[in-house]
Amino acid sequence: MNATLKDYSRQQLAAQPIGAWTGMAFRLVVGALREQLAVEGLTQPHWWILNHAAGSPGRWNREELTERLVPRATPGPTSRASSTTSSPAAG
């Protein structure tokens, strides 16, 4: 899939609300993290489970981990490439 990115003037970009920029920054950071986790064959939820289990061995059971981690689950891009196909000026 080849995405064509539209060019925006500096004035158009500067006029975007802060929410557009923070949303884009979030998607880029999460996308980059997910790319690096994928190198190890992990997803973000896999990492959360391993991180919690390693931080407190013997403390967590499946139900407690699920209750703790599900509210943090954030759908989003799986790669930085997919997150750059939308621009702040588009939405």
ABEGO torsion letter per residue (X at the ends): XBBBBBBBBAAAAAABBAAAAAAAAAAAAAAAAAAAAAAAGBBAAAAAAAAAAAABBGABBAAAAAAAAAAABBBBBABAAAAAABBAAAX
